Amino acid sequence: MVKEEEMLKELKKIRELLSAKPTPPPAPKGLWNEFKSFIESYKVMGLAVAFIIGVYLGLLVQSLAKDLLLPVIGLVLPVSDLASLQYMVGEQVFGIGNFLVALITFIIVAFVIFILVKLTKRWGIQ
């Protein structure tokens, strides 16, 4: 009995594999139609919008870090301009302030992206 059921399952799998598949839609003809198909299938406009928003979000967060957060940190530390903080070792200049700006910017952007991913998963948007 078990062997017959296994054979039936296997035969059903073979039937599914041998059944005719629907033909794919014909490729668009002409350069303009191919271009429109490319834009639609790869969602290029959505990527472009995301890229532009990402660039300006990065600039906004960098300004937040450099112009608002670092002066607050500078109130605690005895440094007049934390963003231009540099240390000389021999003849080498280490730009600690620029690194702090980049680090704070990265942490804020990473946190914003984390929150956005959590929200979109909760809303069912992938």
CNS distance restraints for C-alpha pairs under 8 A (distance, minus, plus):
assign (resid   1 and name CA) (resid   5 and name CA) 6.43 0.50 0.50
assign (resid   2 and name CA) (resid   6 and name CA) 6.28 0.50 0.50
assign (resid   3 and name CA) (resid   7 and name CA) 6.15 0.50 0.50
assign (resid   4 and name CA) (resid   8 and name CA) 6.15 0.50 0.50
assign (resid   5 and name CA) (resid   9 and name CA) 6.20 0.50 0.50
assign (resid   6 and name CA) (resid  10 and name CA) 6.17 0.50 0.50
assign (resid   7 and name CA) (resid  11 and name CA) 6.09 0.50 0.50
assign (resid   8 and name CA) (resid  12 and name CA) 6.16 0.50 0.50
assign (resid   9 and name CA) (resid  13 and name CA) 6.33 0.50 0.50
assign (resid  10 and name CA) (resid  14 and name CA) 6.30 0.50 0.50
assign (resid  11 and name CA) (resid  15 and name CA) 6.13 0.50 0.50
assign (resid  12 and name CA) (resid  16 and name CA) 6.21 0.50 0.50
assign (resid  13 and name CA) (resid  17 and name CA) 6.29 0.50 0.50
assign (resid  14 and name CA) (resid  18 and name CA) 6.18 0.50 0.50
assign (resid  15 and name CA) (resid  19 and name CA) 6.03 0.50 0.50
assign (resid  27 and name CA) (resid  34 and name CA) 7.84 0.50 0.50
assign (resid  28 and name CA) (resid  33 and name CA) 5.63 0.50 0.50
assign (resid  28 and name CA) (resid  34 and name CA) 5.59 0.50 0.50
assign (resid  28 and name CA) (resid  37 and name CA) 7.38 0.50 0.50
assign (resid  29 and name CA) (resid  33 and name CA) 6.14 0.50 0.50
assign (resid  29 and name CA) (resid  34 and name CA) 6.55 0.50 0.50
assign (resid  30 and name CA) (resid  34 and name CA) 6.21 0.50 0.50
assign (resid  31 and name CA) (resid  35 and name CA) 6.10 0.50 0.50
assign (resid  32 and name CA) (resid  36 and name CA) 6.25 0.50 0.50
assign (resid  33 and name CA) (resid  37 and name CA) 6.12 0.50 0.50
assign (resid  34 and name CA) (resid  38 and name CA) 6.12 0.50 0.50
assign (resid  35 and name CA) (resid  39 and name CA) 6.25 0.50 0.50
assign (resid  36 and name CA) (resid  40 and name CA) 6.19 0.50 0.50
assign (resid  37 and name CA) (resid  41 and name CA) 5.94 0.50 0.50
assign (resid  38 and name CA) (resid  42 and name CA) 5.99 0.50 0.50
assign (resid  38 and name CA) (resid  43 and name CA) 7.99 0.50 0.50
assign (resid  38 and name CA) (resid  44 and name CA) 7.94 0.50 0.50
assign (resid  39 and name CA) (resid  43 and name CA) 5.65 0.50 0.50
assign (resid  39 and name CA) (resid  44 and name CA) 5.20 0.50 0.50
assign (resid  39 and name CA) (resid  45 and name CA) 6.98 0.50 0.50
assign (resid  40 and name CA) (resid  44 and name CA) 7.10 0.50 0.50
assign (resid  43 and name CA) (resid  47 and name CA) 6.55 0.50 0.50
assign (resid  44 and name CA) (resid  48 and name CA) 6.12 0.50 0.50
assign (resid  45 and name CA) (resid  49 and name CA) 6.17 0.50 0.50
assign (resid  46 and name CA) (resid  50 and name CA) 6.10 0.50 0.50
assign (resid  47 and name CA) (resid  51 and name CA) 6.05 0.50 0.50
assign (resid  48 and name CA) (resid  52 and name CA) 6.22 0.50 0.50
assign (resid  49 and name CA) (resid  53 and name CA) 6.10 0.50 0.50
assign (resid  50 and name CA) (resid  54 and name CA) 5.92 0.50 0.50
assign (resid  51 and name CA) (resid  55 and name CA) 6.21 0.50 0.50
assign (resid  52 and name CA) (resid  56 and name CA) 6.46 0.50 0.50
assign (resid  53 and name CA) (resid  57 and name CA) 5.94 0.50 0.50
assign (resid  54 and name CA) (resid  58 and name CA) 6.05 0.50 0.50
assign (resid  55 and name CA) (resid  59 and name CA) 6.41 0.50 0.50
assign (resid  56 and name CA) (resid  60 and name CA) 6.06 0.50 0.50
assign (resid  57 and name CA) (resid  61 and name CA) 6.09 0.50 0.50
assign (resid  57 and name CA) (resid 109 and name CA) 7.90 0.50 0.50
assign (resid  58 and name CA) (resid  62 and name CA) 6.00 0.50 0.50
assign (resid  58 and name CA) (resid 105 and name CA) 7.43 0.50 0.50
assign (resid  58 and name CA) (resid 109 and name CA) 6.94 0.50 0.50
assign (resid  59 and name CA) (resid  63 and name CA) 6.18 0.50 0.50
assign (resid  60 and name CA) (resid  64 and name CA) 6.21 0.50 0.50
assign (resid  61 and name CA) (resid  65 and name CA) 6.13 0.50 0.50
assign (resid  61 and name CA) (resid 105 and name CA) 5.74 0.50 0.50
assign (resid  61 and name CA) (resid 108 and name CA) 6.96 0.50 0.50
assign (resid  61 and name CA) (resid 109 and name CA) 7.00 0.50 0.50
assign (resid  62 and name CA) (resid  66 and name CA) 6.02 0.50 0.50
assign (resid  62 and name CA) (resid 101 and name CA) 6.92 0.50 0.50
assign (resid  62 and name CA) (resid 102 and name CA) 7.37 0.50 0.50
assign (resid  62 and name CA) (resid 105 and name CA) 5.25 0.50 0.50
assign (resid  63 and name CA) (resid  67 and name CA) 5.45 0.50 0.50
assign (resid  63 and name CA) (resid  68 and name CA) 7.43 0.50 0.50
assign (resid  64 and name CA) (resid  68 and name CA) 5.23 0.50 0.50
assign (resid  64 and name CA) (resid  69 and name CA) 6.39 0.50 0.50
assign (resid  65 and name CA) (resid  69 and name CA) 4.85 0.50 0.50
assign (resid  65 and name CA) (resid  70 and name CA) 6.04 0.50 0.50
assign (resid  65 and name CA) (resid 101 and name CA) 5.89 0.50 0.50
assign (resid  65 and name CA) (resid 104 and name CA) 6.10 0.50 0.50
assign (resid  65 and name CA) (resid 105 and name CA) 6.00 0.50 0.50
assign (resid  66 and name CA) (resid  70 and name CA) 5.50 0.50 0.50
assign (resid  66 and name CA) (resid  71 and name CA) 7.62 0.50 0.50
assign (resid  66 and name CA) (resid  83 and name CA) 6.46 0.50 0.50
assign (resid  66 and name CA) (resid 101 and name CA) 5.76 0.50 0.50
assign (resid  67 and name CA) (resid  71 and name CA) 6.65 0.50 0.50
assign (resid  68 and name CA) (resid  72 and name CA) 6.65 0.50 0.50
assign (resid  69 and name CA) (resid  73 and name CA) 6.35 0.50 0.50
assign (resid  70 and name CA) (resid  74 and name CA) 5.91 0.50 0.50
assign (resid  70 and name CA) (resid  82 and name CA) 6.18 0.50 0.50
assign (resid  70 and name CA) (resid  83 and name CA) 6.79 0.50 0.50
assign (resid  70 and name CA) (resid 101 and name CA) 7.59 0.50 0.50
assign (resid  71 and name CA) (resid  75 and name CA) 6.27 0.50 0.50
assign (resid  71 and name CA) (resid  81 and name CA) 7.30 0.50 0.50
assign (resid  71 and name CA) (resid  82 and name CA) 6.97 0.50 0.50
assign (resid  72 and name CA) (resid  76 and name CA) 7.04 0.50 0.50
assign (resid  73 and name CA) (resid  77 and name CA) 6.39 0.50 0.50
assign (resid  73 and name CA) (resid  82 and name CA) 7.81 0.50 0.50
assign (resid  74 and name CA) (resid  78 and name CA) 6.64 0.50 0.50
assign (resid  74 and name CA) (resid  79 and name CA) 5.73 0.50 0.50
assign (resid  74 and name CA) (resid  80 and name CA) 6.61 0.50 0.50
assign (resid  74 and name CA) (resid  81 and name CA) 6.88 0.50 0.50
assign (resid  74 and name CA) (resid  82 and name CA) 5.85 0.50 0.50
assign (resid  75 and name CA) (resid  79 and name CA) 7.81 0.50 0.50
assign (resid  79 and name CA) (resid  85 and name CA) 7.84 0.50 0.50
assign (resid  81 and name CA) (resid  85 and name CA) 6.55 0.50 0.50
assign (resid  82 and name CA) (resid  97 and name CA) 5.47 0.50 0.50
assign (resid  83 and name CA) (resid  96 and name CA) 7.82 0.50 0.50
assign (resid  83 and name CA) (resid  97 and name CA) 4.09 0.50 0.50
assign (resid  83 and name CA) (resid  98 and name CA) 5.73 0.50 0.50
assign (resid  83 and name CA) (resid 100 and name CA) 7.37 0.50 0.50
assign (resid  83 and name CA) (resid 101 and name CA) 6.69 0.50 0.50
assign (resid  84 and name CA) (resid  95 and name CA) 7.09 0.50 0.50
assign (resid  84 and name CA) (resid  96 and name CA) 7.64 0.50 0.50
assign (resid  84 and name CA) (resid  97 and name CA) 5.08 0.50 0.50
assign (resid  84 and name CA) (resid  98 and name CA) 6.67 0.50 0.50
assign (resid  85 and name CA) (resid  95 and name CA) 6.24 0.50 0.50
assign (resid  85 and name CA) (resid  96 and name CA) 5.60 0.50 0.50
assign (resid  85 and name CA) (resid  97 and name CA) 4.53 0.50 0.50
assign (resid  85 and name CA) (resid  98 and name CA) 7.64 0.50 0.50
assign (resid  86 and name CA) (resid  93 and name CA) 6.48 0.50 0.50
assign (resid  86 and name CA) (resid  94 and name CA) 5.42 0.50 0.50
assign (resid  86 and name CA) (resid  95 and name CA) 4.59 0.50 0.50
assign (resid  86 and name CA) (resid  96 and name CA) 5.48 0.50 0.50
assign (resid  86 and name CA) (resid  97 and name CA) 6.61 0.50 0.50
assign (resid  87 and name CA) (resid  93 and name CA) 5.78 0.50 0.50
assign (resid  87 and name CA) (resid  94 and name CA) 5.14 0.50 0.50
assign (resid  87 and name CA) (resid  95 and name CA) 6.77 0.50 0.50
assign (resid  87 and name CA) (resid  96 and name CA) 7.18 0.50 0.50
assign (resid  88 and name CA) (resid  92 and name CA) 5.66 0.50 0.50
assign (resid  88 and name CA) (resid  93 and name CA) 4.71 0.50 0.50
assign (resid  88 and name CA) (resid  94 and name CA) 6.32 0.50 0.50
assign (resid  89 and name CA) (resid  93 and name CA) 6.57 0.50 0.50
assign (resid  89 and name CA) (resid  94 and name CA) 7.75 0.50 0.50
assign (resid  95 and name CA) (resid  99 and name CA) 6.52 0.50 0.50
assign (resid  96 and name CA) (resid 100 and name CA) 6.22 0.50 0.50
assign (resid  97 and name CA) (resid 101 and name CA) 6.29 0.50 0.50
assign (resid  98 and name CA) (resid 102 and name CA) 6.25 0.50 0.50
assign (resid  99 and name CA) (resid 103 and name CA) 5.99 0.50 0.50
assign (resid 100 and name CA) (resid 104 and name CA) 6.03 0.50 0.50
assign (resid 101 and name CA) (resid 105 and name CA) 6.02 0.50 0.50
assign (resid 102 and name CA) (resid 106 and name CA) 6.04 0.50 0.50
assign (resid 103 and name CA) (resid 107 and name CA) 6.23 0.50 0.50
assign (resid 104 and name CA) (resid 108 and name CA) 6.21 0.50 0.50
assign (resid 105 and name CA) (resid 109 and name CA) 6.11 0.50 0.50
assign (resid 106 and name CA) (resid 110 and name CA) 5.93 0.50 0.50
assign (resid 107 and name CA) (resid 111 and name CA) 6.09 0.50 0.50
assign (resid 108 and name CA) (resid 112 and name CA) 6.17 0.50 0.50
assign (resid 109 and name CA) (resid 113 and name CA) 6.16 0.50 0.50
assign (resid 110 and name CA) (resid 114 and name CA) 6.09 0.50 0.50
assign (resid 111 and name CA) (resid 115 and name CA) 6.22 0.50 0.50
assign (resid 112 and name CA) (resid 116 and name CA) 6.19 0.50 0.50
assign (resid 113 and name CA) (resid 117 and name CA) 6.12 0.50 0.50
assign (resid 114 and name CA) (resid 118 and name CA) 6.24 0.50 0.50
assign (resid 115 and name CA) (resid 119 and name CA) 6.15 0.50 0.50
assign (resid 116 and name CA) (resid 120 and name CA) 6.10 0.50 0.50
assign (resid 117 and name CA) (resid 121 and name CA) 6.14 0.50 0.50
assign (resid 118 and name CA) (resid 122 and name CA) 6.20 0.50 0.50
assign (resid 119 and name CA) (resid 123 and name CA) 6.15 0.50 0.50
assign (resid 120 and name CA) (resid 124 and name CA) 5.99 0.50 0.50
assign (resid 120 and name CA) (resid 125 and name CA) 4.90 0.50 0.50
assign (resid 120 and name CA) (resid 126 and name CA) 6.51 0.50 0.50
assign (resid 121 and name CA) (resid 125 and name CA) 5.77 0.50 0.50
assign (resid 121 and name CA) (resid 126 and name CA) 6.45 0.50 0.50
